[in-house]
């Protein structure tokens, strides 16, 4: 106990070098745990973007590609598959429900999704949460659109506004569907998933968008009825089966479908392969933060070592008071451990503070949900590791002090 | 108990080539105030390190409180040092990051026996008592030791050595950094406190002008048989 008090006072006595070591430890703790936290949150948010979907149906392409554009709306869909094929698949008795989506149009850089009522009834994210409306309701006619929360906020749209969609998914598009205005009938609550960045219209509307002007005119004048329009071809569909047992059978049947080149992927499995491919980046980030940690531990070692010569008298004094040879050794270990512990606490404080402050910003801008007060298992391992490192960093100066103290005895030549 | 410290034909040799020395016979009576005079380089530091058990002799016997300590482990010596001895060094006696009072109390924190032997109701009071009887003011007691003069620092060191009724105080040139006027004052205060607490005093100095305060004066060169080349 007395050693701890002496150690703490001695650290305080060397304010500047202690402070610098403290800050460098704190920063490396911040970096290490921060990267870990962001990695965890990203993974979490990816894994909870879509839930309750057993299979994703799409045209034959890479499984990862299908997952990325259908769920995460990353990249562009390569092609669609026929509505007839979709209907054929839906005949299967093992399907509980299905959400078709049709991609390829956009509005001011946000993606437009053609779908049907199932989207609002069955789509789940997070731990099985359903979509909810912040205002209005789902679309009923062809000319209605439901906005994701971020689309509405960014573009300052409200219920009743008229908007036009454009073909292609770029921000600037040359083919505007000018003659075809949509009215905003619903705005969804924030989900922190790509749903927030989407505009949702009826599959039939997607079909009608691509008619020639004359036909669109007739539709607007009511000469063509909504019920007469075919639904557009589907880019992908989320399937929920009645029984998990059927997943692999169903997947095989789809993959072997002869009339059209289609495929089905299991979202969880495909995500796992995505993580594997991202693993290298993850590991190099962690490696960098470990290097920073190593440098910080060296800074403790150096600052203790540099102070040793002027502290020879100090060691003689505590030995004259009855402290053992090993106490001199442990005093230095205690110093580096206390310095590290304070650094860890400071680092955690800074990290929590930063995450807490940034939480709102990150959620609204990046759509990433970070949970500040959530200790992952890895965090504890890292902290233990830093702790062990601090003991190791204390060993060299401690051993030096021990040797000095043996050579000096009580009478130090100054 | 007749002798506080007794050395009998003690041999010591520095492991790496340094010098070796022999102490045929040394006795310090209980409650005796002994002045050992000697120039530097006469084996004085080695002698004090041997008496305090920090260095271990290669052969011979050392008795402390009539107990043969020759074969004792360094941990047992640490205990003896903490419980029965007090030290005052030439200079820089104090931990710079504690104030004067805390420095004095420190000796009781390393030794439970010293704490128990305090005459006052608590360690704090005892420390104040010694500091005051060595003429340190209340303000100085709470000052950072680096703000005290060398003379004041040496008195704080003396107070720490006196804490907890040690049986032996070893003083290594404690006055050499003091002005001439202060030396006599310091020594008479120290000796007075030693008399009160019946503490033996082993006082080493190269300055013979202060030897008249002591019961007995010995020249280190008569005490120690120092051989071979000087320590580098």
Contacts between the chains, C-beta under 8 A, distances in Angstrom:
chain1	res1	chain2	res2	distance
A	2	B	106	7.7
A	2	B	109	4.5
A	2	B	110	6.5
A	6	B	95	7.0
A	9	B	95	7.4
A	9	B	97	4.0
A	9	B	98	6.3
A	10	B	95	8.0
A	10	B	97	5.8
A	12	B	97	6.5
A	13	B	96	6.2
A	13	B	97	3.8
A	313	B	89	7.9
A	313	B	92	4.6
A	314	B	95	6.0
A	314	B	96	7.8
A	316	B	89	7.4
A	317	B	89	7.8
A	317	B	93	6.6
A	317	B	94	7.4
A	317	B	95	6.2
A	318	B	95	7.8
A	318	B	110	7.3
A	319	B	54	6.9
A	319	B	78	7.8
A	319	B	81	7.8
A	320	B	52	7.4
A	320	B	81	6.8
A	320	B	85	7.8
A	320	B	87	3.9
A	320	B	89	7.7
A	321	B	81	7.8
A	321	B	82	6.2
A	321	B	87	7.9
A	321	B	106	6.2
A	321	B	107	5.2
A	321	B	110	4.3
A	321	B	111	7.4
A	322	B	78	5.5
A	322	B	79	6.7
A	322	B	81	4.9
A	322	B	82	1.9
A	322	B	83	6.9
A	322	B	107	8.0
A	322	B	110	4.4
A	322	B	111	5.3
A	323	B	78	6.9
A	323	B	82	7.6
A	323	B	110	5.8
A	324	B	74	7.2
A	324	B	75	5.9
A	324	B	78	4.5
A	325	B	74	6.2
A	325	B	78	7.8
A	409	B	45	7.1
A	409	B	49	3.9
A	409	B	52	7.9
A	409	B	54	4.2
A	409	B	55	5.8
A	410	B	48	6.8
A	410	B	49	6.0
A	410	B	52	5.8
A	410	B	54	5.3
A	410	B	87	6.4
A	410	B	89	7.5
A	410	B	172	7.9
A	411	B	44	8.0
A	411	B	45	3.9
A	411	B	48	5.8
A	411	B	49	6.1
A	411	B	89	7.3
A	411	B	172	5.9
A	412	B	89	7.9
A	413	B	45	7.6
A	414	B	90	7.8
A	414	B	91	7.0
A	414	B	92	6.9
